[in-house]
Amino acid sequence: MSVAATIFWVLTAGVGTFMVTIWRRHGGLSGNSASTHFRPSRVFSHLGMAVGGLVVWVVFLTTAASVWAWIALAAAALAAALGVLLVRRWAADGRLVMSGSDASAGGLAEQHIQRLPVVLHGTFAGVTLVLVLLVALGG
């Protein structure tokens, strides 16, 4: 099960990196509200917690000390919480664009990210959390 958790974690990171690249390419790092509603600090905190958790997970895999699995789970859970905040904002802005009430939101950097990568990233992250929890519990 730890191998499956690792695979899903890497898949999650890959899709997340793809989304950050799109966001950055469309002006996400400018940090001004005309080009993005995502604060770079939130995006990179999400990314940092996820990558840090993956590094700790690899430490767990090499040492088999369960404390590392719990730390990795905590980092992944914090990353997931930040991710929920990001996806809520992405979805809210997308609804504004589709309703026609705020056409300017369509030019936001994060609105260039299509639905499929967002759904895949969230699904892979959820599976990762469950698998890491099961491994940490000894399952």
N, CA, C and O atoms as CSV, one atom per row, in Angstrom:
chain,resi,resn,atom,element,x,y,z
A,1,MET,N,N,0.814,-1.192,0.000
A,1,MET,CA,C,0.000,0.000,0.000
A,1,MET,C,C,0.862,1.264,0.000
A,1,MET,O,O,0.458,2.298,-0.531
A,2,SER,N,N,2.051,1.171,0.599
A,2,SER,CA,C,2.941,2.337,0.606
A,2,SER,C,C,3.426,2.680,-0.801
A,2,SER,O,O,3.669,3.846,-1.111
A,3,VAL,N,N,3.566,1.663,-1.649
A,3,VAL,CA,C,3.952,1.920,-3.041
A,3,VAL,C,C,2.834,2.656,-3.766
A,3,VAL,O,O,3.092,3.601,-4.512
A,4,ALA,N,N,1.602,2.229,-3.553
A,4,ALA,CA,C,0.460,2.904,-4.172
A,4,ALA,C,C,0.367,4.347,-3.690
A,4,ALA,O,O,0.108,5.247,-4.488
A,5,ALA,N,N,0.575,4.577,-2.402
A,5,ALA,CA,C,0.545,5.940,-1.864
A,5,ALA,C,C,1.614,6.798,-2.530
A,5,ALA,O,O,1.367,7.955,-2.872
A,6,THR,N,N,2.787,6.234,-2.712
A,6,THR,CA,C,3.879,6.966,-3.355
A,6,THR,C,C,3.526,7.308,-4.805
A,6,THR,O,O,3.754,8.429,-5.259
A,7,ILE,N,N,2.976,6.343,-5.518
A,7,ILE,CA,C,2.599,6.576,-6.913
A,7,ILE,C,C,1.552,7.679,-7.000
A,7,ILE,O,O,1.668,8.586,-7.824
A,8,PHE,N,N,0.534,7.601,-6.156
A,8,PHE,CA,C,-0.513,8.636,-6.198
A,8,PHE,C,C,0.034,9.996,-5.778
A,8,PHE,O,O,-0.380,11.022,-6.318
A,9,TRP,N,N,0.959,10.016,-4.822
A,9,TRP,CA,C,1.538,11.284,-4.395
A,9,TRP,C,C,2.320,11.921,-5.545
A,9,TRP,O,O,2.231,13.127,-5.775
A,10,VAL,N,N,3.079,11.105,-6.255
A,10,VAL,CA,C,3.855,11.617,-7.395
A,10,VAL,C,C,2.922,12.077,-8.524
A,10,VAL,O,O,3.174,13.105,-9.152
A,11,LEU,N,N,1.854,11.328,-8.782
A,11,LEU,CA,C,0.875,11.757,-9.783
A,11,LEU,C,C,0.239,13.096,-9.387
A,11,LEU,O,O,0.066,13.981,-10.225
A,12,THR,N,N,-0.100,13.229,-8.123
A,12,THR,CA,C,-0.680,14.480,-7.615
A,12,THR,C,C,0.291,15.636,-7.822
A,12,THR,O,O,-0.097,16.717,-8.265
A,13,ALA,N,N,1.554,15.395,-7.496
A,13,ALA,CA,C,2.576,16.439,-7.659
A,13,ALA,C,C,2.761,16.808,-9.123
A,13,ALA,O,O,2.951,17.979,-9.452
A,14,GLY,N,N,2.707,15.822,-9.993
A,14,GLY,CA,C,2.865,16.096,-11.421
A,14,GLY,C,C,1.756,16.978,-11.967
A,14,GLY,O,O,2.020,17.948,-12.677
A,15,VAL,N,N,0.517,16.643,-11.637
A,15,VAL,CA,C,-0.613,17.453,-12.101
A,15,VAL,C,C,-0.564,18.835,-11.457
A,15,VAL,O,O,-0.870,19.835,-12.107
A,16,GLY,N,N,-0.182,18.895,-10.186
A,16,GLY,CA,C,-0.060,20.184,-9.508
A,16,GLY,C,C,1.004,21.065,-10.136
A,16,GLY,O,O,0.806,22.271,-10.285
A,17,THR,N,N,2.115,20.480,-10.501
A,17,THR,CA,C,3.174,21.234,-11.173
A,17,THR,C,C,2.690,21.766,-12.514
A,17,THR,O,O,3.000,22.897,-12.888
A,18,PHE,N,N,1.940,20.958,-13.226
A,18,PHE,CA,C,1.351,21.387,-14.496
A,18,PHE,C,C,0.461,22.614,-14.284
A,18,PHE,O,O,0.528,23.572,-15.054
A,19,MET,N,N,-0.371,22.582,-13.239
A,19,MET,CA,C,-1.283,23.698,-12.975
A,19,MET,C,C,-0.531,24.959,-12.544
A,19,MET,O,O,-0.886,26.062,-12.960
A,20,VAL,N,N,0.489,24.806,-11.727
A,20,VAL,CA,C,1.293,25.968,-11.314
A,20,VAL,C,C,1.981,26.584,-12.530
A,20,VAL,O,O,2.099,27.805,-12.626
A,21,THR,N,N,2.429,25.753,-13.444
A,21,THR,CA,C,3.074,26.254,-14.663
A,21,THR,C,C,2.104,27.092,-15.490
A,21,THR,O,O,2.465,28.163,-15.978
A,22,ILE,N,N,0.887,26.612,-15.645
A,22,ILE,CA,C,-0.120,27.383,-16.390
A,22,ILE,C,C,-0.412,28.702,-15.671
A,22,ILE,O,O,-0.446,29.761,-16.297
A,23,TRP,N,N,-0.621,28.633,-14.364
A,23,TRP,CA,C,-0.911,29.827,-13.559
A,23,TRP,C,C,0.222,30.851,-13.685
A,23,TRP,O,O,-0.025,32.041,-13.883
A,24,ARG,N,N,1.461,30.374,-13.569
A,24,ARG,CA,C,2.628,31.263,-13.659
A,24,ARG,C,C,2.753,31.851,-15.066
A,24,ARG,O,O,3.038,33.039,-15.220
A,25,ARG,N,N,2.544,31.038,-16.072
A,25,ARG,CA,C,2.668,31.481,-17.466
A,25,ARG,C,C,1.672,32.585,-17.806
A,25,ARG,O,O,1.935,33.409,-18.682
A,26,HIS,N,N,0.548,32.606,-17.131
A,26,HIS,CA,C,-0.492,33.600,-17.405
A,26,HIS,C,C,-0.485,34.752,-16.407
A,26,HIS,O,O,-1.491,35.446,-16.257
A,27,GLY,N,N,0.635,34.962,-15.726
A,27,GLY,CA,C,0.780,36.132,-14.866
A,27,GLY,C,C,0.498,35.913,-13.400
A,27,GLY,O,O,0.329,36.883,-12.661
A,28,GLY,N,N,0.441,34.677,-12.954
A,28,GLY,CA,C,0.140,34.390,-11.561
A,28,GLY,C,C,1.128,34.949,-10.561
A,28,GLY,O,O,0.756,35.270,-9.432
A,29,LEU,N,N,2.385,35.071,-10.961
A,29,LEU,CA,C,3.394,35.574,-10.024
A,29,LEU,C,C,3.363,37.082,-9.859
A,29,LEU,O,O,4.061,37.621,-9.000
A,30,SER,N,N,2.567,37.775,-10.667
A,30,SER,CA,C,2.517,39.231,-10.545
A,30,SER,C,C,1.957,39.641,-9.192
A,30,SER,O,O,2.335,40.676,-8.643
A,31,GLY,N,N,1.055,38.825,-8.655
A,31,GLY,CA,C,0.504,39.099,-7.340
A,31,GLY,C,C,-0.506,40.234,-7.296
A,31,GLY,O,O,-1.010,40.560,-6.222
A,32,ASN,N,N,-0.818,40.848,-8.442
A,32,ASN,CA,C,-1.822,41.912,-8.392
A,32,ASN,C,C,-3.196,41.328,-8.692
A,32,ASN,O,O,-3.322,40.366,-9.449
A,33,SER,N,N,-4.220,41.918,-8.093
A,33,SER,CA,C,-5.566,41.345,-8.170
A,33,SER,C,C,-6.172,41.412,-9.564
A,33,SER,O,O,-7.182,40.756,-9.821
A,34,ALA,N,N,-5.585,42.185,-10.471
A,34,ALA,CA,C,-6.102,42.225,-11.840
A,34,ALA,C,C,-5.697,40.980,-12.625
A,34,ALA,O,O,-6.371,40.609,-13.586
A,35,SER,N,N,-4.602,40.333,-12.225
A,35,SER,CA,C,-4.140,39.174,-12.981
A,35,SER,C,C,-4.378,37.844,-12.259
A,35,SER,O,O,-4.389,36.791,-12.897
A,36,THR,N,N,-4.567,37.881,-10.938
A,36,THR,CA,C,-4.814,36.639,-10.197
A,36,THR,C,C,-5.493,36.944,-8.865
A,36,THR,O,O,-5.255,37.985,-8.254
A,37,HIS,N,N,-6.331,36.027,-8.436
A,37,HIS,CA,C,-6.897,36.098,-7.086
A,37,HIS,C,C,-6.176,35.141,-6.149
A,37,HIS,O,O,-6.496,35.064,-4.963
A,38,PHE,N,N,-5.196,34.407,-6.687
A,38,PHE,CA,C,-4.387,33.496,-5.876
A,38,PHE,C,C,-3.159,34.250,-5.380
A,38,PHE,O,O,-2.362,34.746,-6.176
A,39,ARG,N,N,-3.016,34.329,-4.088
A,39,ARG,CA,C,-1.789,34.928,-3.568
A,39,ARG,C,C,-0.645,33.944,-3.783
A,39,ARG,O,O,-0.762,32.769,-3.437
A,40,PRO,N,N,0.468,34.422,-4.356
A,40,PRO,CA,C,1.603,33.514,-4.559
A,40,PRO,C,C,2.029,32.814,-3.268
A,40,PRO,O,O,2.452,31.659,-3.307
A,41,SER,N,N,1.925,33.493,-2.135
A,41,SER,CA,C,2.314,32.858,-0.867
A,41,SER,C,C,1.432,31.643,-0.575
A,41,SER,O,O,1.919,30.649,-0.036
A,42,ARG,N,N,0.150,31.705,-0.919
A,42,ARG,CA,C,-0.732,30.563,-0.679
A,42,ARG,C,C,-0.421,29.429,-1.651
A,42,ARG,O,O,-0.396,28.262,-1.260
A,43,VAL,N,N,-0.186,29.771,-2.914
A,43,VAL,CA,C,0.132,28.744,-3.904
A,43,VAL,C,C,1.415,28.019,-3.512
A,43,VAL,O,O,1.471,26.790,-3.537
A,44,PHE,N,N,2.446,28.784,-3.148
A,44,PHE,CA,C,3.732,28.153,-2.851
A,44,PHE,C,C,3.774,27.522,-1.461
A,44,PHE,O,O,4.601,26.644,-1.213
A,45,SER,N,N,2.899,27.951,-0.550
A,45,SER,CA,C,2.770,27.244,0.726
A,45,SER,C,C,2.128,25.878,0.492
A,45,SER,O,O,2.553,24.874,1.064
A,46,HIS,N,N,1.098,25.854,-0.358
A,46,HIS,CA,C,0.446,24.594,-0.732
A,46,HIS,C,C,1.475,23.647,-1.372
A,46,HIS,O,O,1.593,22.481,-0.996
A,47,LEU,N,N,2.193,24.177,-2.325
A,47,LEU,CA,C,3.212,23.392,-3.022
A,47,LEU,C,C,4.308,22.918,-2.060
A,47,LEU,O,O,4.715,21.757,-2.095
A,48,GLY,N,N,4.777,23.823,-1.210
A,48,GLY,CA,C,5.851,23.489,-0.272
A,48,GLY,C,C,5.448,22.427,0.732
A,48,GLY,O,O,6.227,21.523,1.031
A,49,MET,N,N,4.223,22.532,1.258
A,49,MET,CA,C,3.758,21.516,2.210
A,49,MET,C,C,3.639,20.152,1.532
A,49,MET,O,O,3.988,19.127,2.118
A,50,ALA,N,N,3.147,20.148,0.304
A,50,ALA,CA,C,2.985,18.881,-0.413
A,50,ALA,C,C,4.337,18.243,-0.730
A,50,ALA,O,O,4.524,17.042,-0.537
A,51,VAL,N,N,5.267,19.049,-1.213
A,51,VAL,CA,C,6.602,18.519,-1.539
A,51,VAL,C,C,7.333,18.108,-0.264
A,51,VAL,O,O,7.984,17.064,-0.225
A,52,GLY,N,N,7.225,18.931,0.774
A,52,GLY,CA,C,7.840,18.580,2.062
A,52,GLY,C,C,7.282,17.273,2.598
A,52,GLY,O,O,8.023,16.434,3.111
A,53,GLY,N,N,5.962,17.105,2.477
A,53,GLY,CA,C,5.351,15.857,2.918
A,53,GLY,C,C,5.844,14.667,2.123
A,53,GLY,O,O,6.056,13.590,2.679
A,54,LEU,N,N,6.030,14.855,0.819
A,54,LEU,CA,C,6.545,13.772,-0.019
A,54,LEU,C,C,7.973,13.403,0.391
A,54,LEU,O,O,8.327,12.225,0.422
A,55,VAL,N,N,8.778,14.396,0.701
A,55,VAL,CA,C,10.152,14.125,1.164
A,55,VAL,C,C,10.114,13.335,2.474
A,55,VAL,O,O,10.860,12.370,2.642
A,56,VAL,N,N,9.251,13.744,3.396
A,56,VAL,CA,C,9.116,13.024,4.665
A,56,VAL,C,C,8.604,11.609,4.419
A,56,VAL,O,O,9.020,10.669,5.096
A,57,TRP,N,N,7.702,11.455,3.449
A,57,TRP,CA,C,7.198,10.124,3.095
A,57,TRP,C,C,8.337,9.229,2.622
A,57,TRP,O,O,8.400,8.055,2.987
A,58,VAL,N,N,9.229,9.775,1.817
A,58,VAL,CA,C,10.385,8.996,1.347
A,58,VAL,C,C,11.274,8.607,2.539
A,58,VAL,O,O,11.817,7.503,2.578
A,59,VAL,N,N,11.415,9.512,3.500
A,59,VAL,CA,C,12.164,9.176,4.727
A,59,VAL,C,C,11.481,8.010,5.431
A,59,VAL,O,O,12.149,7.082,5.886
A,60,PHE,N,N,10.153,8.052,5.524
A,60,PHE,CA,C,9.420,6.934,6.125
A,60,PHE,C,C,9.696,5.638,5.372
A,60,PHE,O,O,9.941,4.598,5.984
A,61,LEU,N,N,9.656,5.702,4.046
A,61,LEU,CA,C,9.873,4.492,3.252
A,61,LEU,C,C,11.255,3.899,3.474
A,61,LEU,O,O,11.432,2.681,3.440
A,62,THR,N,N,12.235,4.770,3.702
A,62,THR,CA,C,13.600,4.272,3.886
A,62,THR,C,C,13.885,3.841,5.325
A,62,THR,O,O,14.762,3.008,5.554
A,63,THR,N,N,13.156,4.396,6.297
A,63,THR,CA,C,13.424,4.067,7.699
A,63,THR,C,C,12.393,3.139,8.320
A,63,THR,O,O,12.699,2.443,9.288
A,64,ALA,N,N,11.179,3.115,7.784
A,64,ALA,CA,C,10.059,2.340,8.316
A,64,ALA,C,C,9.657,2.779,9.726
A,64,ALA,O,O,8.971,2.038,10.430
A,65,ALA,N,N,10.078,3.974,10.143
A,65,ALA,CA,C,9.667,4.516,11.440
A,65,ALA,C,C,8.321,5.208,11.265
A,65,ALA,O,O,8.215,6.188,10.529
A,66,SER,N,N,7.303,4.704,11.934
A,66,SER,CA,C,5.930,5.164,11.697
A,66,SER,C,C,5.730,6.653,11.985
A,66,SER,O,O,4.822,7.270,11.429
A,67,VAL,N,N,6.554,7.224,12.833
A,67,VAL,CA,C,6.401,8.656,13.121
A,67,VAL,C,C,6.526,9.492,11.851
A,67,VAL,O,O,5.870,10.525,11.716
A,68,TRP,N,N,7.374,9.041,10.915
A,68,TRP,CA,C,7.547,9.771,9.655
A,68,TRP,C,C,6.286,9.693,8.789
A,68,TRP,O,O,5.965,10.646,8.079
A,69,ALA,N,N,5.583,8.581,8.843
A,69,ALA,CA,C,4.328,8.467,8.089
A,69,ALA,C,C,3.300,9.451,8.631
A,69,ALA,O,O,2.566,10.070,7.861
A,70,TRP,N,N,3.243,9.597,9.957
A,70,TRP,CA,C,2.299,10.537,10.567
A,70,TRP,C,C,2.659,11.987,10.240
A,70,TRP,O,O,1.774,12.809,10.004
A,71,ILE,N,N,3.934,12.295,10.226
A,71,ILE,CA,C,4.365,13.654,9.868
A,71,ILE,C,C,4.036,13.931,8.399
A,71,ILE,O,O,3.569,15.017,8.057
A,72,ALA,N,N,4.280,12.952,7.543
A,72,ALA,CA,C,3.945,13.108,6.125
A,72,ALA,C,C,2.443,13.311,5.951
A,72,ALA,O,O,2.015,14.134,5.141
A,73,LEU,N,N,1.652,12.570,6.703
A,73,LEU,CA,C,0.195,12.717,6.640
A,73,LEU,C,C,-0.219,14.122,7.084
A,73,LEU,O,O,-1.083,14.740,6.462
A,74,ALA,N,N,0.388,14.619,8.148
A,74,ALA,CA,C,0.060,15.971,8.628
A,74,ALA,C,C,0.396,17.016,7.568
A,74,ALA,O,O,-0.388,17.936,7.332
A,75,ALA,N,N,1.543,16.881,6.936
A,75,ALA,CA,C,1.930,17.829,5.883
A,75,ALA,C,C,0.967,17.744,4.704
A,75,ALA,O,O,0.567,18.767,4.149
A,76,ALA,N,N,0.596,16.530,4.325
A,76,ALA,CA,C,-0.345,16.356,3.218
A,76,ALA,C,C,-1.717,16.936,3.570
A,76,ALA,O,O,-2.376,17.531,2.717
A,77,ALA,N,N,-2.143,16.767,4.805
A,77,ALA,CA,C,-3.439,17.301,5.227
A,77,ALA,C,C,-3.423,18.829,5.215
A,77,ALA,O,O,-4.401,19.454,4.806
A,78,LEU,N,N,-2.325,19.430,5.657
A,78,LEU,CA,C,-2.209,20.897,5.599
A,78,LEU,C,C,-2.196,21.381,4.151
A,78,LEU,O,O,-2.830,22.383,3.819
A,79,ALA,N,N,-1.478,20.673,3.301
A,79,ALA,CA,C,-1.458,21.023,1.872
A,79,ALA,C,C,-2.866,20.905,1.291
A,79,ALA,O,O,-3.286,21.743,0.493
A,80,ALA,N,N,-3.583,19.872,1.692
A,80,ALA,CA,C,-4.951,19.681,1.191
A,80,ALA,C,C,-5.870,20.815,1.648
A,80,ALA,O,O,-6.715,21.277,0.881
A,81,ALA,N,N,-5.710,21.258,2.878
A,81,ALA,CA,C,-6.532,22.365,3.374
A,81,ALA,C,C,-6.287,23.632,2.556
A,81,ALA,O,O,-7.228,24.333,2.182
A,82,LEU,N,N,-5.020,23.915,2.285
A,82,LEU,CA,C,-4.714,25.071,1.434
A,82,LEU,C,C,-5.255,24.866,0.022
A,82,LEU,O,O,-5.744,25.808,-0.601
A,83,GLY,N,N,-5.169,23.652,-0.475
A,83,GLY,CA,C,-5.687,23.342,-1.801
A,83,GLY,C,C,-7.186,23.558,-1.894
A,83,GLY,O,O,-7.687,24.030,-2.915
A,84,VAL,N,N,-7.902,23.217,-0.838
A,84,VAL,CA,C,-9.354,23.441,-0.826
A,84,VAL,C,C,-9.650,24.935,-0.942
A,84,VAL,O,O,-10.569,25.330,-1.660
A,85,LEU,N,N,-8.881,25.763,-0.245
A,85,LEU,CA,C,-9.067,27.213,-0.353
A,85,LEU,C,C,-8.826,27.693,-1.782
A,85,LEU,O,O,-9.575,28.521,-2.301
A,86,LEU,N,N,-7.789,27.175,-2.405
A,86,LEU,CA,C,-7.471,27.570,-3.781
A,86,LEU,C,C,-8.567,27.129,-4.753
A,86,LEU,O,O,-8.995,27.911,-5.602
A,87,VAL,N,N,-9.015,25.900,-4.634
A,87,VAL,CA,C,-10.016,25.405,-5.588
A,87,VAL,C,C,-11.367,26.095,-5.379
A,87,VAL,O,O,-12.119,26.295,-6.333
A,88,ARG,N,N,-11.668,26.454,-4.140
A,88,ARG,CA,C,-12.926,27.191,-3.900
A,88,ARG,C,C,-12.897,28.541,-4.613
A,88,ARG,O,O,-13.887,28.952,-5.218
A,89,ARG,N,N,-11.754,29.227,-4.538
A,89,ARG,CA,C,-11.639,30.527,-5.206
A,89,ARG,C,C,-11.678,30.359,-6.721
A,89,ARG,O,O,-12.320,31.138,-7.424
A,90,TRP,N,N,-10.979,29.323,-7.220
A,90,TRP,CA,C,-10.968,29.036,-8.659
A,90,TRP,C,C,-12.389,28.784,-9.151
A,90,TRP,O,O,-12.785,29.309,-10.192
A,91,ALA,N,N,-13.158,27.989,-8.415
A,91,ALA,CA,C,-14.523,27.659,-8.815
A,91,ALA,C,C,-15.440,28.873,-8.730
A,91,ALA,O,O,-16.269,29.082,-9.616
A,92,ALA,N,N,-15.304,29.672,-7.681
A,92,ALA,CA,C,-16.153,30.859,-7.534
A,92,ALA,C,C,-15.921,31.840,-8.682
A,92,ALA,O,O,-16.875,32.376,-9.245
A,93,ASP,N,N,-14.669,32.073,-9.024
A,93,ASP,CA,C,-14.368,32.973,-10.150
A,93,ASP,C,C,-14.884,32.400,-11.458
A,93,ASP,O,O,-15.384,33.137,-12.308
A,94,GLY,N,N,-14.767,31.096,-11.623
A,94,GLY,CA,C,-15.271,30.449,-12.830
A,94,GLY,C,C,-16.777,30.591,-12.966
A,94,GLY,O,O,-17.289,30.803,-14.065
A,95,ARG,N,N,-17.494,30.475,-11.839
A,95,ARG,CA,C,-18.953,30.652,-11.872
A,95,ARG,C,C,-19.318,32.082,-12.248
A,95,ARG,O,O,-20.290,32.303,-12.970
A,96,LEU,N,N,-18.539,33.062,-11.761
A,96,LEU,CA,C,-18.800,34.462,-12.121
A,96,LEU,C,C,-18.645,34.676,-13.622
A,96,LEU,O,O,-19.448,35.367,-14.249
A,97,VAL,N,N,-17.608,34.077,-14.186
A,97,VAL,CA,C,-17.372,34.216,-15.625
A,97,VAL,C,C,-18.511,33.581,-16.399
A,97,VAL,O,O,-19.032,34.177,-17.342
A,98,MET,N,N,-18.907,32.362,-16.005
A,98,MET,CA,C,-19.959,31.660,-16.742
A,98,MET,C,C,-21.312,32.357,-16.629
A,98,MET,O,O,-22.120,32.304,-17.556
A,99,SER,N,N,-21.556,33.006,-15.499
A,99,SER,CA,C,-22.845,33.696,-15.337
A,99,SER,C,C,-22.864,35.039,-16.053
A,99,SER,O,O,-23.925,35.632,-16.249
A,100,GLY,N,N,-21.682,35.517,-16.443
A,100,GLY,CA,C,-21.589,36.799,-17.128
A,100,GLY,C,C,-21.562,37.992,-16.191
A,100,GLY,O,O,-21.543,39.135,-16.648
A,101,SER,N,N,-21.560,37.743,-14.876
A,101,SER,CA,C,-21.584,38.855,-13.932
A,101,SER,C,C,-20.215,39.487,-13.725
A,101,SER,O,O,-20.127,40.613,-13.236
A,102,ASP,N,N,-19.143,38.785,-14.088
A,102,ASP,CA,C,-17.802,39.366,-13.976
A,102,ASP,C,C,-16.920,38.780,-15.074
A,102,ASP,O,O,-16.157,37.843,-14.839
A,103,ALA,N,N,-17.033,39.336,-16.257
A,103,ALA,CA,C,-16.252,38.844,-17.391
A,103,ALA,C,C,-14.763,39.035,-17.180
A,103,ALA,O,O,-13.966,38.289,-17.750
A,104,SER,N,N,-14.360,40.019,-16.371
A,104,SER,CA,C,-12.930,40.269,-16.145
A,104,SER,C,C,-12.266,39.103,-15.410
A,104,SER,O,O,-11.058,38.906,-15.536
A,105,ALA,N,N,-13.043,38.327,-14.643
A,105,ALA,CA,C,-12.480,37.186,-13.928
A,105,ALA,C,C,-11.948,36.129,-14.895
A,105,ALA,O,O,-11.106,35.314,-14.518
A,106,GLY,N,N,-12.432,36.138,-16.135
A,106,GLY,CA,C,-11.962,35.179,-17.128
A,106,GLY,C,C,-10.517,35.395,-17.518
A,106,GLY,O,O,-9.870,34.476,-18.020
A,107,GLY,N,N,-9.993,36.601,-17.296
A,107,GLY,CA,C,-8.611,36.891,-17.622
A,107,GLY,C,C,-7.644,36.559,-16.498
A,107,GLY,O,O,-6.437,36.745,-16.651
A,108,LEU,N,N,-8.148,36.071,-15.376
A,108,LEU,CA,C,-7.284,35.709,-14.259
A,108,LEU,C,C,-6.395,34.527,-14.629
A,108,LEU,O,O,-6.806,33.627,-15.361
A,109,ALA,N,N,-5.182,34.547,-14.117
A,109,ALA,CA,C,-4.222,33.485,-14.435
A,109,ALA,C,C,-4.772,32.098,-14.121
A,109,ALA,O,O,-4.594,31.167,-14.906
A,110,GLU,N,N,-5.434,31.959,-12.987
A,110,GLU,CA,C,-5.929,30.644,-12.582
A,110,GLU,C,C,-7.113,30.167,-13.421
A,110,GLU,O,O,-7.409,28.972,-13.442
A,111,GLN,N,N,-7.785,31.070,-14.105
A,111,GLN,CA,C,-8.909,30.662,-14.941
A,111,GLN,C,C,-8.451,30.033,-16.259
A,111,GLN,O,O,-9.274,29.548,-17.035
A,112,HIS,N,N,-7.159,30.042,-16.507
A,112,HIS,CA,C,-6.605,29.348,-17.673
A,112,HIS,C,C,-6.377,27.867,-17.382
A,112,HIS,O,O,-6.050,27.099,-18.287
A,113,ILE,N,N,-6.546,27.469,-16.141
A,113,ILE,CA,C,-6.415,26.064,-15.760
A,113,ILE,C,C,-7.759,25.398,-16.014
A,113,ILE,O,O,-8.781,25.811,-15.466
A,114,GLN,N,N,-7.752,24.376,-16.839
A,114,GLN,CA,C,-8.978,23.665,-17.198
A,114,GLN,C,C,-9.486,22.828,-16.019
A,114,GLN,O,O,-8.762,22.592,-15.051
A,115,ARG,N,N,-10.710,22.397,-16.116
A,115,ARG,CA,C,-11.357,21.622,-15.044
A,115,ARG,C,C,-10.692,20.253,-14.828
A,115,ARG,O,O,-10.513,19.841,-13.682
A,116,LEU,N,N,-10.326,19.548,-15.896
A,116,LEU,CA,C,-9.794,18.190,-15.762
A,116,LEU,C,C,-8.564,18.114,-14.848
A,116,LEU,O,O,-8.541,17.275,-13.947
A,117,PRO,N,N,-7.543,18.956,-15.044
A,117,PRO,CA,C,-6.401,18.855,-14.134
A,117,PRO,C,C,-6.776,19.144,-12.681
A,117,PRO,O,O,-6.220,18.535,-11.767
A,118,VAL,N,N,-7.703,20.056,-12.462
A,118,VAL,CA,C,-8.128,20.379,-11.094
A,118,VAL,C,C,-8.803,19.169,-10.460
A,118,VAL,O,O,-8.531,18.826,-9.309
A,119,VAL,N,N,-9.684,18.528,-11.219
A,119,VAL,CA,C,-10.388,17.349,-10.703
A,119,VAL,C,C,-9.418,16.191,-10.472
A,119,VAL,O,O,-9.480,15.521,-9.441
A,120,LEU,N,N,-8.527,15.960,-11.427
A,120,LEU,CA,C,-7.536,14.883,-11.255
A,120,LEU,C,C,-6.646,15.143,-10.050
A,120,LEU,O,O,-6.393,14.237,-9.256
A,121,HIS,N,N,-6.172,16.370,-9.910
A,121,HIS,CA,C,-5.292,16.724,-8.794
A,121,HIS,C,C,-6.003,16.466,-7.463
A,121,HIS,O,O,-5.435,15.860,-6.554
A,122,GLY,N,N,-7.233,16.925,-7.360
A,122,GLY,CA,C,-7.979,16.725,-6.119
A,122,GLY,C,C,-8.274,15.262,-5.835
A,122,GLY,O,O,-8.194,14.812,-4.691
A,123,THR,N,N,-8.614,14.527,-6.877
A,123,THR,CA,C,-8.898,13.094,-6.711
A,123,THR,C,C,-7.645,12.341,-6.293
A,123,THR,O,O,-7.679,11.546,-5.353
A,124,PHE,N,N,-6.544,12.588,-6.986
A,124,PHE,CA,C,-5.282,11.935,-6.625
A,124,PHE,C,C,-4.864,12.305,-5.201
A,124,PHE,O,O,-4.373,11.456,-4.457
A,125,ALA,N,N,-5.057,13.563,-4.825
A,125,ALA,CA,C,-4.689,14.004,-3.471
A,125,ALA,C,C,-5.536,13.290,-2.426
A,125,ALA,O,O,-5.024,12.863,-1.391
A,126,GLY,N,N,-6.835,13.161,-2.698
A,126,GLY,CA,C,-7.704,12.458,-1.750
A,126,GLY,C,C,-7.308,11.002,-1.584
A,126,GLY,O,O,-7.256,10.489,-0.466
A,127,VAL,N,N,-7.029,10.336,-2.698
A,127,VAL,CA,C,-6.581,8.939,-2.642
A,127,VAL,C,C,-5.261,8.846,-1.880
A,127,VAL,O,O,-5.067,7.937,-1.073
A,128,THR,N,N,-4.362,9.782,-2.138
A,128,THR,CA,C,-3.075,9.802,-1.433
A,128,THR,C,C,-3.278,9.910,0.066
A,128,THR,O,O,-2.671,9.162,0.833
A,129,LEU,N,N,-4.126,10.832,0.489
A,129,LEU,CA,C,-4.380,11.007,1.931
A,129,LEU,C,C,-4.907,9.723,2.566
A,129,LEU,O,O,-4.463,9.327,3.643
A,130,VAL,N,N,-5.842,9.087,1.902
A,130,VAL,CA,C,-6.414,7.846,2.449
A,130,VAL,C,C,-5.347,6.755,2.534
A,130,VAL,O,O,-5.237,6.068,3.549
A,131,LEU,N,N,-4.570,6.599,1.479
A,131,LEU,CA,C,-3.540,5.557,1.483
A,131,LEU,C,C,-2.464,5.821,2.541
A,131,LEU,O,O,-2.027,4.901,3.233
A,132,VAL,N,N,-2.045,7.077,2.659
A,132,VAL,CA,C,-1.038,7.405,3.675
A,132,VAL,C,C,-1.595,7.158,5.071
A,132,VAL,O,O,-0.890,6.651,5.943
A,133,LEU,N,N,-2.848,7.512,5.282
A,133,LEU,CA,C,-3.483,7.251,6.585
A,133,LEU,C,C,-3.520,5.750,6.875
A,133,LEU,O,O,-3.196,5.320,7.982
A,134,LEU,N,N,-3.911,4.967,5.891
A,134,LEU,CA,C,-3.963,3.505,6.097
A,134,LEU,C,C,-2.585,2.938,6.412
A,134,LEU,O,O,-2.451,2.071,7.275
A,135,VAL,N,N,-1.559,3.425,5.714
A,135,VAL,CA,C,-0.201,2.959,5.984
A,135,VAL,C,C,0.216,3.377,7.393
A,135,VAL,O,O,0.794,2.583,8.136
A,136,ALA,N,N,-0.080,4.634,7.758
A,136,ALA,CA,C,0.282,5.120,9.094
A,136,ALA,C,C,-0.416,4.308,10.188
A,136,ALA,O,O,0.157,4.067,11.250
A,137,LEU,N,N,-1.642,3.892,9.922
A,137,LEU,CA,C,-2.375,3.078,10.885
A,137,LEU,C,C,-1.905,1.619,10.920
A,137,LEU,O,O,-2.299,0.834,11.783
A,138,GLY,N,N,-1.058,1.291,9.960
A,138,GLY,CA,C,-0.533,-0.070,9.924
A,138,GLY,C,C,-1.306,-1.003,9.028
A,138,GLY,O,O,-1.141,-2.222,9.076
A,139,GLY,N,N,-2.186,-0.389,8.178
A,139,GLY,CA,C,-3.034,-1.196,7.290
A,139,GLY,C,C,-2.380,-1.439,6.045
A,139,GLY,O,O,-2.941,-2.101,5.171
